[in-house]
Amino acid sequence: MQTILSDSCQLTALARVFSIIGVAIALSPAFGLLSGGYLVSYYGHMGVFIALSSFSILLLVLTAIALPQTRPENTIGYIKLNLAVRMARDSSF
């Protein structure tokens, strides 16, 4: 996430985005407890499982559809298998 934001925003906008994300991360445990307690009290443990599964699928679909590629065009890409082989052969790793 930090790499995507760094590629997408200038310094002042990046600071603003990180502050908003920090607030969201700070509030998420309270929201999770409240919503989880509500779901358990009305629908049981399966309600929490279904809600989390549905939310995960929704986020996966939205990410696949709406998230643009932020890597610069001039970046050299590595083939992951070659990189894995190089890491396996590296004695310092």
URBEL-V327602 format. One record per helix or strand of 3 or more residues. SS is the DSSP state (~ for helix, > for strand). FROM is the first residue (numbers start at 0). TO is the last residue. Records with the same first field share a line. If there is no record, write none. Layout:
SS->FROM-TO  FROM-TO
This chain:
~->1-7  10-42  44-65  79-88
